[in-house]
Amino acid sequence: MSYLDTFIFGIYPYICLTVFFVGSLIRFDRDQYTWKSDSSQLLRKKQLRIGSIFFHVGVLFLFFGHFFGMLAPHFLYEHFITAGQKQLMAMVSGGIAGLFGFIGLTILLHRRLTDDRIRINSKPSDILIAVVLWLQLLLGLATIPLSGQHLDGSMMMKLAGWAQHIVTFQAGAVDLLGGVDWVFKLHMFLGMTIFLIFPFTRLVHVWSGFASLGYLTRPYQVVRSKHLGIGRKKT
């Protein structure tokens, strides 16, 4: 492995994760009023609903699919499904979700760039993160034909091994990527870069989405209404 590979796949991941967590905390502490998605619905509703639904459904599936698929140790599923079967399942489900996300983001990006009012009211970071995510989805779809050449699961095992070595601080992570095609590596690099720029973009509202799940299990509070008496609601 070259020095560039060592830096990008051995050191860069930790830089990105550090900025991701520390940067998110600092932004929440210093700029809570910017902790939002900055919806442009009031400027133009057209295309927003269908594009947003397609994008969020696709991206959420891909996020959790990558998270559990890459970080789940092989011994947890080897008695139920082979590495090759897991890779094939990931190709099919990930391909469908990736297509959903790509179509949705293409609609949203077209809407943001072609509508004068939305473009003027868009921050440079809004357009930047949309373009980066669009390229990342495109690269992800481009890896599917390449994955089809390794249906024995060897490619997935290499990538999953690298991710597990990184998050558990094990040595030798970079060596596991020997023979991995440049499309996969570019996809990985751009994915890490998204974590790097995450705290400086509207993507921080993802944290609010996870935090709001606690609302579903929050107990009811008794409130007293001046005209309607006692009632119950979540506050």
Backbone bond lengths (Angstrom), bond angles and torsions (degrees), N, CA, C in turn:
res aa  C-N    CA-C-N  psi(-1)  N-CA   C-N-CA  omega(-1)  CA-C   N-CA-C  phi
1 M - - - 1.451 - - 1.534 110.48 -
2 S 1.334 116.69 140.97 1.450 121.78 -179.92 1.525 110.49 -79.10
3 Y 1.334 114.15 168.65 1.464 118.90 177.21 1.527 111.20 -62.82
4 L 1.345 116.97 -33.53 1.468 120.85 178.57 1.523 110.70 -65.10
5 D 1.336 116.78 -42.86 1.467 120.55 176.72 1.525 110.46 -62.23
6 T 1.326 115.78 -41.57 1.463 119.89 -179.86 1.520 111.22 -61.09
7 F 1.338 115.82 -41.64 1.468 119.21 -179.81 1.530 111.02 -70.19
8 I 1.344 116.88 -50.22 1.467 120.38 -173.81 1.519 111.99 -65.74
9 F 1.330 117.47 -41.27 1.460 119.73 -173.33 1.529 113.97 -107.29
10 G 1.341 115.80 -1.28 1.456 118.25 178.18 1.516 114.21 -118.17
11 I 1.331 116.69 -29.12 1.470 121.34 -177.61 1.525 111.73 -114.06
12 Y 1.327 116.21 -44.70 1.457 121.83 -178.35 1.534 113.33 -54.05
13 P 1.344 119.96 -39.21 1.471 119.33 179.05 1.527 112.79 -56.99
14 Y 1.328 117.67 -38.72 1.466 120.73 -178.83 1.529 111.25 -73.23
15 I 1.334 116.85 -32.78 1.465 119.63 174.66 1.520 109.75 -63.70
16 C 1.326 115.78 -45.97 1.468 120.87 -179.12 1.524 111.59 -63.16
17 L 1.315 117.89 -44.73 1.467 120.74 -178.46 1.520 111.50 -67.79
18 T 1.322 116.75 -36.69 1.463 120.21 178.08 1.526 110.67 -64.13
19 V 1.331 116.69 -47.82 1.465 120.55 178.61 1.524 110.44 -63.90
20 F 1.320 116.56 -37.72 1.469 122.09 -179.88 1.530 111.49 -58.36
21 F 1.328 117.08 -51.40 1.463 120.64 -176.76 1.527 112.23 -77.94
22 V 1.330 116.97 -50.08 1.463 120.25 -177.70 1.523 110.40 -66.72
23 G 1.322 117.23 -42.68 1.460 120.51 179.42 1.516 112.50 -62.93
24 S 1.321 116.79 -38.86 1.468 120.20 178.19 1.524 111.07 -64.31
25 L 1.322 116.54 -42.10 1.472 120.43 178.99 1.529 111.23 -64.49
26 I 1.323 116.18 -43.07 1.470 119.73 -179.06 1.528 110.29 -65.65
27 R 1.316 117.59 -41.72 1.461 119.32 179.93 1.524 111.31 -65.35
28 F 1.326 116.20 -40.07 1.473 119.19 178.13 1.525 110.31 -63.98
29 D 1.319 116.88 -37.14 1.466 121.00 -177.83 1.529 111.95 -73.93
30 R 1.326 117.40 -36.14 1.466 120.67 -172.37 1.532 113.94 -101.96
31 D 1.334 117.48 -30.28 1.469 120.12 -174.19 1.524 111.33 -133.88
32 Q 1.323 116.61 61.34 1.458 119.84 -177.65 1.525 112.65 -65.74
33 Y 1.330 117.65 -26.03 1.458 120.07 179.99 1.526 112.07 -70.73
34 T 1.315 117.19 -15.98 1.467 120.42 177.38 1.527 111.57 -95.22
35 W 1.333 116.62 2.77 1.472 121.75 -176.97 1.525 108.88 -82.24
36 K 1.328 116.84 71.23 1.455 121.19 -175.90 1.521 109.02 -158.24
37 S 1.329 115.00 170.82 1.460 119.70 -176.96 1.515 112.98 -90.44
38 D 1.359 118.12 -8.79 1.473 121.48 179.65 1.523 111.28 53.61
39 S 1.313 116.40 59.41 1.456 120.90 -179.27 1.520 111.48 -62.12
40 S 1.335 116.19 141.94 1.464 122.17 177.92 1.529 110.90 -105.00
41 Q 1.323 116.82 21.18 1.463 121.00 -176.71 1.532 112.45 -59.61
42 L 1.340 116.88 -37.80 1.459 120.60 -178.38 1.529 111.84 -67.31
43 L 1.316 116.30 -24.91 1.459 119.49 179.93 1.520 111.54 -81.23
44 R 1.320 116.35 -35.15 1.461 119.83 -179.88 1.522 109.49 -169.43
45 K 1.329 116.74 118.16 1.457 120.89 -179.72 1.529 112.33 -83.47
46 K 1.320 116.68 -24.11 1.450 120.73 -175.43 1.519 111.42 -58.23
47 Q 1.301 116.35 133.72 1.470 125.76 178.70 1.527 113.53 74.33
48 L 1.329 118.14 -14.83 1.462 119.65 -174.76 1.519 111.85 -67.78
49 R 1.336 117.15 -46.87 1.462 119.82 -174.95 1.516 112.25 -62.99
50 I 1.339 117.75 -53.61 1.465 119.98 -177.00 1.521 111.45 -65.27
51 G 1.341 116.31 -41.20 1.461 119.47 179.55 1.513 111.80 -65.29
52 S 1.337 116.87 -42.21 1.460 121.08 -179.14 1.519 111.57 -66.12
53 I 1.333 116.86 -41.79 1.467 120.15 -179.91 1.526 110.53 -63.33
54 F 1.314 117.18 -49.80 1.460 121.34 179.88 1.529 110.66 -59.21
55 F 1.326 116.25 -46.15 1.462 120.11 -176.98 1.516 111.83 -64.51
56 H 1.322 117.84 -50.23 1.460 120.70 -175.37 1.528 112.33 -68.19
57 V 1.328 117.59 -39.22 1.468 119.71 177.18 1.523 110.07 -61.64
58 G 1.332 116.40 -47.02 1.458 120.35 -178.89 1.507 113.31 -65.45
59 V 1.329 116.99 -46.41 1.460 120.78 -175.76 1.522 111.91 -70.24
60 L 1.328 118.13 -39.39 1.465 119.89 178.72 1.526 111.13 -63.94
61 F 1.329 116.79 -40.62 1.471 119.84 177.06 1.523 110.44 -63.62
62 L 1.331 116.21 -42.45 1.460 120.00 -179.45 1.523 111.69 -65.92
63 F 1.330 116.23 -40.01 1.459 119.29 -178.93 1.523 111.19 -61.82
64 F 1.326 116.66 -52.29 1.466 119.62 -178.39 1.532 111.27 -70.19
65 G 1.333 116.20 -32.05 1.461 119.04 176.38 1.518 111.63 -64.69
66 H 1.325 117.14 -44.15 1.464 120.77 176.85 1.527 110.97 -66.99
67 F 1.315 116.69 -40.74 1.463 120.53 -176.66 1.526 111.01 -61.45
68 F 1.322 116.57 -53.35 1.469 119.33 -178.22 1.525 111.98 -78.24
69 G 1.330 116.38 -34.28 1.462 118.98 -179.01 1.517 112.96 -68.37
70 M 1.330 116.99 -36.36 1.466 120.84 -177.54 1.526 112.54 -85.12
71 L 1.333 116.35 -32.90 1.462 119.42 -172.18 1.529 113.99 -99.65
72 A 1.316 117.85 -10.66 1.468 119.62 178.10 1.528 109.72 -75.30
73 P 1.331 118.82 121.00 1.474 120.90 179.18 1.523 111.60 -59.58
74 H 1.315 115.82 147.17 1.464 121.47 -176.27 1.534 112.17 -59.05
75 F 1.325 117.69 -34.10 1.463 119.65 -175.80 1.531 112.64 -67.62
76 L 1.312 117.51 -16.93 1.464 120.22 -179.11 1.525 112.35 -72.92
77 Y 1.337 116.74 -25.71 1.469 119.07 -176.06 1.530 114.02 -126.12
78 E 1.327 118.43 -2.47 1.456 120.29 -173.81 1.529 113.32 -64.13
79 H 1.337 117.43 -21.74 1.469 120.43 179.16 1.528 111.72 -84.18
80 F 1.320 117.33 -9.92 1.463 120.95 -176.99 1.526 112.59 -114.89
81 I 1.332 116.44 -29.69 1.455 119.98 -175.97 1.526 108.59 -152.60
82 T 1.306 116.45 139.66 1.464 119.80 -179.91 1.525 110.26 -79.56
83 A 1.324 115.68 165.29 1.459 120.11 178.62 1.525 110.77 -62.51
84 G 1.337 116.34 -37.10 1.459 119.93 178.59 1.519 112.24 -65.74
85 Q 1.336 116.54 -42.54 1.460 120.37 178.27 1.531 111.09 -65.16
86 K 1.316 115.44 -38.65 1.459 119.61 177.84 1.526 110.75 -64.07
87 Q 1.329 116.64 -40.20 1.458 120.19 179.59 1.527 110.41 -66.18
88 L 1.324 117.11 -41.29 1.463 120.61 178.94 1.529 110.54 -63.90
89 M 1.321 116.55 -42.50 1.463 120.92 178.20 1.527 110.48 -62.42
90 A 1.334 115.99 -40.46 1.466 120.32 178.77 1.522 111.04 -66.01
91 M 1.330 117.21 -37.93 1.459 120.86 179.34 1.523 111.33 -63.67
92 V 1.325 116.18 -44.65 1.474 120.13 -176.98 1.526 110.90 -70.62
93 S 1.344 115.82 -54.63 1.469 119.38 -177.15 1.529 111.04 -67.08
94 G 1.340 116.56 -41.64 1.457 120.20 178.68 1.522 111.91 -66.28
95 G 1.325 116.53 -34.41 1.462 120.10 178.51 1.521 111.41 -65.76
96 I 1.323 116.03 -42.99 1.473 120.15 179.03 1.521 110.30 -65.53
97 A 1.345 116.36 -47.68 1.464 120.42 179.92 1.520 111.07 -64.13
98 G 1.333 116.56 -40.60 1.457 120.47 178.88 1.519 112.07 -62.96
99 L 1.331 116.41 -38.58 1.461 120.66 177.92 1.524 110.72 -66.45
100 F 1.335 116.03 -41.03 1.462 120.60 175.88 1.532 110.25 -58.10
101 G 1.336 115.54 -51.37 1.458 120.30 -178.57 1.520 112.28 -62.49
102 F 1.332 116.86 -40.17 1.455 121.33 -178.47 1.527 111.10 -66.12
103 I 1.325 116.56 -44.12 1.475 120.18 178.56 1.525 110.26 -63.99
104 G 1.342 116.19 -45.45 1.458 119.94 -179.41 1.512 112.27 -61.66
105 L 1.333 117.13 -44.68 1.464 120.29 -178.06 1.526 110.99 -71.22
106 T 1.324 117.54 -32.27 1.462 120.20 175.69 1.528 110.22 -62.02
107 I 1.326 116.08 -41.98 1.471 120.58 177.30 1.522 110.29 -63.27
108 L 1.329 117.06 -46.39 1.461 121.07 -178.30 1.525 111.77 -66.49
109 L 1.320 116.12 -39.27 1.466 120.04 -179.75 1.526 110.60 -68.84
110 H 1.317 116.64 -41.09 1.465 120.84 176.82 1.526 110.16 -61.43
111 R 1.317 116.28 -42.38 1.471 121.55 179.00 1.525 111.28 -62.51
112 R 1.319 116.50 -42.43 1.462 120.52 -176.91 1.531 111.72 -71.90
113 L 1.310 117.63 -33.81 1.465 120.49 -175.51 1.523 113.21 -87.98
114 T 1.327 118.16 -24.94 1.463 120.03 -175.02 1.523 113.23 -98.85
115 D 1.329 117.83 -17.62 1.457 120.55 177.23 1.531 108.75 -91.24
116 D 1.324 116.49 119.11 1.466 120.64 -174.16 1.526 112.25 -60.16
117 R 1.337 117.20 -42.42 1.465 119.69 -176.87 1.523 111.48 -66.86
118 I 1.335 116.76 -40.26 1.462 120.19 -179.97 1.517 110.55 -70.05
119 R 1.326 116.77 -40.92 1.471 120.09 -179.26 1.527 111.10 -64.14
120 I 1.331 116.61 -41.23 1.465 120.25 179.92 1.521 111.13 -65.35
121 N 1.332 116.52 -36.60 1.464 120.82 -178.20 1.524 113.13 -88.45
122 S 1.329 117.05 5.51 1.460 121.45 178.92 1.521 109.95 -91.35
123 K 1.312 116.14 136.43 1.455 120.64 173.27 1.535 109.31 -76.19
124 P 1.322 118.09 153.97 1.472 119.75 175.79 1.530 111.75 -55.41
125 S 1.337 116.31 -35.10 1.471 119.63 -179.81 1.521 111.75 -67.82
126 D 1.347 117.86 -28.37 1.462 121.01 178.08 1.527 110.61 -64.93
127 I 1.310 115.07 -45.99 1.466 119.98 179.86 1.524 110.77 -70.71
128 L 1.332 116.45 -39.42 1.459 120.67 -179.70 1.518 111.32 -59.71
129 I 1.324 117.19 -50.39 1.465 119.54 -176.22 1.530 111.47 -67.87
130 A 1.347 116.66 -32.38 1.458 119.58 177.31 1.525 110.90 -66.06
131 V 1.330 116.63 -42.65 1.464 120.88 179.02 1.524 110.91 -66.67
132 V 1.325 116.83 -42.83 1.471 120.58 179.64 1.529 110.39 -62.32
133 L 1.327 117.35 -44.59 1.468 120.62 178.69 1.528 110.93 -64.58
134 W 1.335 116.96 -38.22 1.463 121.12 178.53 1.531 110.44 -62.01
135 L 1.330 116.11 -45.18 1.465 120.45 178.01 1.525 111.32 -64.90
136 Q 1.329 116.32 -37.61 1.463 120.54 -179.79 1.528 111.10 -65.58
137 L 1.323 116.55 -41.62 1.468 120.18 176.98 1.528 110.63 -65.22
138 L 1.320 116.57 -39.90 1.464 120.75 178.18 1.524 110.89 -63.21
139 L 1.322 117.38 -43.23 1.464 121.19 177.90 1.525 111.31 -64.68
140 G 1.337 115.71 -39.82 1.459 119.44 178.18 1.520 111.67 -60.48
141 L 1.330 116.85 -42.47 1.470 120.49 177.17 1.531 110.87 -65.84
142 A 1.331 116.34 -33.06 1.467 120.55 -179.77 1.528 112.31 -69.46
143 T 1.335 117.09 -22.48 1.470 119.38 179.88 1.526 112.89 -77.23
144 I 1.336 117.06 -16.92 1.470 120.04 -175.16 1.526 112.29 -62.78
145 P 1.348 119.80 -49.41 1.476 118.64 177.08 1.529 112.68 -59.43
146 L 1.335 116.80 -35.93 1.467 119.95 178.60 1.521 110.86 -67.79
147 S 1.339 116.24 -38.64 1.469 119.75 177.61 1.525 110.68 -63.97
148 G 1.346 115.69 -30.90 1.464 119.66 178.96 1.509 113.42 -64.78
149 Q 1.329 117.05 -16.10 1.463 120.82 177.02 1.524 112.42 -85.85
150 H 1.342 116.35 -3.21 1.469 120.52 -178.28 1.529 109.00 -133.24
151 L 1.324 116.23 56.47 1.461 120.44 -176.56 1.524 113.43 -73.23
152 D 1.314 116.85 0.84 1.458 119.65 174.35 1.531 111.10 -80.23
153 G 1.323 115.58 -4.99 1.465 119.26 178.25 1.506 114.11 89.04
154 S 1.336 117.07 1.89 1.467 119.53 -175.68 1.528 112.19 -64.28
155 M 1.329 117.15 -38.44 1.460 119.95 -179.07 1.521 111.08 -66.23
156 M 1.332 115.71 -44.31 1.467 119.09 -179.93 1.522 110.68 -64.33
157 M 1.311 117.49 -37.33 1.465 120.79 179.80 1.526 110.60 -64.96
158 K 1.337 116.99 -38.14 1.461 120.11 178.00 1.524 111.30 -64.34
159 L 1.325 115.96 -47.60 1.464 120.49 -176.92 1.527 111.40 -68.03
160 A 1.330 115.81 -41.59 1.463 119.52 178.56 1.522 110.44 -66.40
161 G 1.330 116.57 -39.00 1.464 120.00 178.00 1.509 111.62 -62.20
162 W 1.338 116.32 -40.90 1.469 120.14 177.81 1.525 110.45 -61.71
163 A 1.336 117.49 -48.58 1.469 121.21 -178.28 1.522 111.53 -61.43
164 Q 1.332 116.84 -41.72 1.466 120.43 -179.13 1.521 111.28 -68.75
165 H 1.326 117.29 -35.29 1.464 120.10 176.28 1.530 110.93 -66.11
166 I 1.323 116.33 -37.96 1.465 120.21 -179.06 1.522 110.81 -66.03
167 V 1.326 117.64 -49.99 1.469 120.18 -174.63 1.522 112.32 -72.83
168 T 1.331 117.56 -19.71 1.463 120.23 178.08 1.530 112.15 -103.40
169 F 1.337 116.33 8.79 1.470 123.05 176.24 1.528 112.50 57.64
170 Q 1.330 116.18 39.27 1.462 120.35 177.12 1.527 110.03 -91.64
171 A 1.296 115.78 147.47 1.464 120.98 176.92 1.528 109.85 -76.62
172 G 1.318 115.79 159.50 1.463 120.88 175.69 1.506 115.27 87.81
173 A 1.329 118.07 10.37 1.465 120.58 -178.17 1.526 111.05 -62.55
174 V 1.336 116.45 -43.49 1.471 120.75 -176.59 1.521 111.16 -64.60
175 D 1.312 117.29 -35.66 1.468 121.09 -178.43 1.522 112.36 -63.52
176 L 1.326 116.76 -24.70 1.463 120.67 -179.00 1.519 112.58 -70.87
177 L 1.328 116.84 -15.08 1.466 120.71 -176.07 1.524 112.76 -92.91
178 G 1.312 117.81 10.82 1.455 121.02 176.93 1.514 111.26 -60.49
179 G 1.322 117.53 128.36 1.458 121.67 178.85 1.519 114.61 84.64
180 V 1.337 118.13 0.35 1.462 121.32 179.49 1.525 109.07 -77.07
181 D 1.321 117.30 132.44 1.459 122.75 -177.30 1.525 111.54 -62.83
182 W 1.330 117.05 150.80 1.460 122.21 -176.37 1.524 112.50 -62.84
183 V 1.348 117.69 -26.73 1.475 120.01 179.07 1.519 110.01 -64.97
184 F 1.326 116.78 -42.12 1.461 120.74 176.47 1.529 110.07 -62.32
185 K 1.333 115.92 -43.64 1.459 119.47 -177.83 1.525 111.82 -65.38
186 L 1.326 116.49 -39.27 1.463 119.75 178.15 1.527 110.41 -67.29
187 H 1.319 116.17 -37.88 1.467 121.60 176.46 1.531 110.35 -62.38
188 M 1.312 116.60 -42.22 1.461 121.40 178.14 1.524 111.49 -66.31
189 F 1.342 116.47 -43.93 1.459 120.92 -179.90 1.522 111.21 -61.49
190 L 1.328 117.03 -44.84 1.456 120.33 -179.57 1.522 110.77 -67.86
191 G 1.336 116.20 -35.14 1.459 119.34 176.48 1.514 111.93 -62.85
192 M 1.335 116.98 -42.41 1.462 120.20 177.12 1.522 111.39 -66.18
193 T 1.328 116.57 -35.61 1.454 120.97 179.67 1.529 111.02 -65.49
194 I 1.309 117.43 -32.79 1.465 120.88 176.61 1.527 109.98 -61.80
195 F 1.323 117.47 -40.04 1.466 120.44 175.65 1.531 110.03 -64.27
196 L 1.335 116.81 -35.49 1.461 121.09 -178.41 1.525 111.80 -65.54
197 I 1.335 117.89 -42.72 1.462 120.88 -176.28 1.529 112.67 -91.96
198 F 1.324 116.54 -6.48 1.467 122.49 -177.75 1.533 113.51 -47.54
199 P 1.342 120.26 -51.44 1.471 120.00 -174.72 1.519 114.00 -65.95
200 F 1.330 118.15 -16.21 1.457 121.93 -175.01 1.529 112.34 -101.17
201 T 1.338 116.81 9.21 1.462 121.08 -177.08 1.520 110.19 -128.22
202 R 1.318 115.30 -179.62 1.454 121.52 178.77 1.531 111.95 -71.06
203 L 1.324 117.70 -7.54 1.463 120.79 179.61 1.527 112.45 -62.56
204 V 1.343 117.94 -15.93 1.461 119.39 -179.44 1.521 112.13 -60.92
205 H 1.337 117.29 -18.99 1.468 118.81 179.77 1.531 111.61 -66.41
206 V 1.347 116.54 -13.33 1.471 119.66 175.43 1.528 110.19 -60.35
207 W 1.350 116.55 -40.01 1.464 119.80 177.52 1.526 110.88 -58.59
208 S 1.321 117.73 -40.46 1.460 121.20 179.54 1.518 110.98 -64.23
209 G 1.340 115.61 -35.21 1.463 119.44 177.94 1.509 111.93 -62.72
210 F 1.341 117.09 -42.99 1.459 120.11 178.18 1.532 110.83 -68.11
211 A 1.338 116.48 -40.08 1.461 120.21 -178.77 1.518 111.54 -65.23
212 S 1.337 117.32 -33.71 1.464 120.44 -176.74 1.518 113.04 -71.90
213 L 1.341 118.19 -12.70 1.462 119.97 177.91 1.518 111.73 -62.75
214 G 1.338 116.00 -26.33 1.455 119.74 177.99 1.510 112.82 -64.54
215 Y 1.338 116.89 -19.94 1.462 121.04 179.24 1.523 111.29 -62.31
216 L 1.347 116.48 -31.60 1.461 120.72 -177.10 1.522 112.41 -66.17
217 T 1.321 117.48 -28.43 1.470 120.93 -178.37 1.527 112.47 -105.84
218 R 1.328 117.39 3.80 1.452 119.99 -179.30 1.528 109.70 -69.09
219 P 1.328 119.71 133.49 1.462 121.45 -178.77 1.524 111.24 -68.04
220 Y 1.323 114.66 153.75 1.455 119.63 177.69 1.520 110.16 -69.48
221 Q 1.320 115.55 149.61 1.453 121.33 176.01 1.527 109.01 -114.90
222 V 1.305 115.96 139.49 1.461 120.54 179.08 1.519 108.40 -80.45
223 V 1.323 116.32 125.42 1.459 121.46 179.26 1.525 109.24 -123.10
224 R 1.289 116.66 150.36 1.456 121.56 -178.62 1.528 109.26 -111.15
225 S 1.315 115.70 121.65 1.440 121.12 178.31 1.522 110.04 -98.06
226 K 1.318 117.30 141.35 1.469 122.07 -176.64 1.522 111.15 -64.14
227 H 1.324 117.68 -36.53 1.452 120.86 -174.68 1.524 113.77 -107.51
228 L 1.344 117.28 -27.49 1.454 120.07 -173.02 1.514 113.75 -104.67
229 G 1.328 118.13 0.33 1.461 120.91 179.26 1.505 111.05 84.14
230 I 1.344 115.77 -147.98 1.456 121.18 -175.24 1.525 109.74 -94.13
231 G 1.296 115.50 136.26 1.454 120.26 177.60 1.515 110.57 -141.13
232 R 1.324 115.81 -178.80 1.450 119.87 178.84 1.525 108.21 -128.54
233 K 1.300 114.89 138.99 1.459 119.69 174.84 1.515 108.98 -157.19
234 K 1.312 114.94 164.52 1.455 121.17 174.78 1.503 108.20 -95.00
235 T 1.331 115.38 134.78 1.455 119.98 -178.87 1.510 110.13 -123.53
